[in-house]
Amino acid sequence: MMDSHRPLPRLAFTAGALRPGSRDLPEEVAVALSYNGSTHAVMMATPSDLEDFAKGFTLTEGIAALDEIDSITAVETPRGIDLQIWLADPAADRQAKRRRSMAGPVGCGLCGIDSLDEAMRSPRPVPRSDFAMSPAQVMAAMADLEAHQPLHDITRAAHCAALWADGGIIAAREDVGRHNALDKLIGATAPLHAAALVLTCRTSVDMVQKACAAGFPVLIAVSAPTAAAVTLADQAGLTLIALARPDRFEIFTHPHRIAPQEAAHVA
């Protein structure tokens, strides 16, 4: 399979002069997600952790449960990679009916969706749990994220989605696409619910929908959320934390999962 990055020549302007050299850049290839022989969506993605990508996309897009996936095969072609996903019945029948109702191809983030109602669908309610974090743990999770981004360190052009549990980050996945990074993480870790999702990107409606589909109770993001994402997170019972840094953060929904006795000491 392809490498996730490669060096390319470039000229750098430094100290008043142009200097030749090279820079490693992330690969971005067309990845088709095909179910039982029929292409459902084509995404531009980093060609790594593709089985995780297939699993996470299948789950978060509501196509099938993980135990309804029979097999996944990544086939490299001259124009990209075909992820051939085979579903067991009745998931295959549901997907065939959904495929017949699709109006046409859709761009990144909302794939295989043919109506406004489905695009703005209510997210799955977050399962009840005793999961909670202290403010110190929220900030530590964000600080720890930097050590789990090797592709970003090399290229400066990749998003990361990570999972925090038991006092540290236990898994992370990277991709040029923020949705792809999250799907890869979910595919690698589901069905782990007692954990916090940590993202290097902004939080939009589709990211909330995917997080809720995986059952995560807490989402921590480095950038601000959209107003619609906050509304959906509130409806689903998701604790949404954004503008997170190693020394501060803002809670937008369901603050009960952040220990109040410590929060009282935050200015």
N, C-alpha and C positions, 0 to 999 in steps of 0.2 A: 504493500500500500504506500501511497505518497507520504513524503515527509511533511511535517506541519509548518516548516519554514525553510527558506533558502537564501543565500547571499546574492545580492544584485549590485552591480557597479553604480556608483553615484559620485558627484562632485560636491564637496562640502565647502561652504564659504566660512572660513575661520581666520582670525587674526589678519583680516584684510586681504586674504588671498583664497583662490579656489584650489582645493586639494583633492586629488583623486583618492578613491577608496571604495569600500563596499559596505552595505548594510543588510543584515538579515531581515527579511520581511515575511509575514505570515502567508501561507498558501490560502487561496480562496478558490474553491472549485464548485461546480454545479453538482449537487447531491440530490438525486431523485429518490423519493420515498414511494415505493411501489408495494401495493397490497394485493396478494394473490394474482399477480401478473398485470395489474393495472396501476399506472402512475397516479398518485394522489396529489403530490406537490413536489416542486423542485426548489431547493434552497441553496443559496450560496453559503458555503460553510468551510471551516478548516477540516481537512481530511484526517482527523484523529478521533479516537473513541467513538467510532461510528456505530457500533452495536449499542452503546449507551444512548447515542442520539436517537436511534430507531426506537428503542424502548421508551425513552422519555417522551418523544413526539407522539407515539401511539397512545400513551397514557394521558398526556396533558391535553391533547386535541380531542379526547373522548372517543377515539376510534375503537379501542379495545383495552381490556385489562391485561396486565402483564402475563397472567397465567393462560390467556387466550392466544398468545403468540407461540406458534409451533416452531418457527425457525427464522433466522435472519442471515442473509448472505450478502456481502458487499462485493459487487462486480465492477471492476475498473474498466471503463470504456475510453475511447479516444477523446470524448467530449466531457467526461466527468465520471461520477460514481453512481451506480444504481444500487440502492439499498433494497433488496428484494425481501420483503416481509411476508410471511405466510401465516394466515390466521386460521384458527380452528373455528368450526361452526359452533354457535350461531353468529360469532363475530364477523365471519366472512360474509354472511348474508346481510348483516346490518351495514357493513361497509359497501357492499355492492349497491344497496338501495340508496345509500348516501351519495355514492358516486354518480348514480343516474340522475340525482336531483341537483347536482352542482351546475351552476350557470357558466362557469369558466374559471381560468387560472386566477389566483389572487397573490398579491405580493407578500413580503416577509412579515410574519407576525400573526396574520389571520388567514391561515391556509385552508383551502377547502371549505370556505364559508360562503353561503349564497344568500344571506339575508341580514338585515340590520338587527333583527331580534337575536340571531345566533351570535353576531359579532359582539353584542352587548349583553350576552347571556349572564344570568346571575351565577356567580361562582359557587362551587360546592362548599357547604358550610365546613369550617375547620372542626375536626373531631375534638371532643372534650378531652382534656388532659391536665395534669398538674404541672406541665412544663412552665418554668419561669426563669428569668435571668435578673441579675443585679445590674445596675448601671455600669459597674466596673467590668462586668463580663461583656456587656454590649460593646464597650469601648475596646476591651481586649480582643474581641472577635474581629473588630475592624482593623486593629493594629496588626493582628496575626495574618490578615489576608494578604499582606504584601509578600510574605514568604511563600505563598502558594501560587505564584503567577510566573512560572518560568518562561512561558511563551511571550508574555507581555514584557518581561525583563529583557528578552533578546530583541524583540521587534518594536515595542511601544505601540502595538496596534491590535490588542486583543482584549476582550472582555473576560471576566472570571465570575463564576458562580460557585460558592462554597457552602459547606454545611458545618455548623458549629454544634457540638454536643459534648457533654462530659468534660467541660473545661477547655476545649480546644477545637480547632478545625479538623474534621475527620475525613473530609473528601473535598476535592475541588476539580473543576473542569473549565477549560478555556476554549474560546472560539472567536472568530472575527465578528460573529453575530451574537448579540446578548441573549436572544431567544434560544439560539442553538446551545450556548454555554449552559443555560438553565435546563434545557431538555437533556443534555448529556449528563448533568449532575443528577437529575431525577432518575434517569435510566440506570445510573450506577448505584443509587442508594435506596430507591423505593423498595418496600413500603416503610421507610423509617420516618416516623411522625414526631418523635420527641426530640426535635432539633430546631435550630434557627437557620434560616436561609440568609446568606450574606452576598450582596451583589455589588459589582463595581459600576453599575449603570443607574440610570433613572428608572423609576417604577411607573409603568404604564398599565393600562387595563389588562392587556394580555399577559403581562408578567404576574399580576395578581391572580388571574384566572389559572395560570399554570401552577403557581405556588399552592393555591387552594386545592387544585386537582390532586396534588401530591400529598396534601394533608399537613403541611408545615404550619405551626401555630404562630411563628414570628418571622417577619421579613425585615432585614436590615439592609439599607442601600446607601451608597455614598452620595447620590444625587437626590434632587427633590422629586416627589411624585407628581403625577397629574391630579387634578381635582377629581376626575372620574375614578381614578385608581383608589383614591382615599374613600370615596363613596362605596365602591365595591368591597374594599377591605373591611369597612365597617359592617356592611351587610353580612359578610361571611364569617365574622368573628376573628379576623386576622389582625394580629398586632403589627402595625406598619410603622417602622422607624426609618427615618431618612435623614439626609444631610449629616450622616454619621462620620465622625472623625475619631482618632484615638483619644481625644479629650472632650468630645461633646457629641450630642445627637438631639433629634427632635422626634417626639412620639405623636403620631397623628390619629391612631385608633387603638382601642382596647389596651390601655396602659396597665391593666391589672396584672399582666404577666411580667411587669418590671417592678422589682421589689420596692414597695413604697417607703420602707424605712430608710433605704439608702437614697432614694430619689429625693427625699426631704432635705438632704444635705447638698444637693446640686443647686448652684446659684442660677 
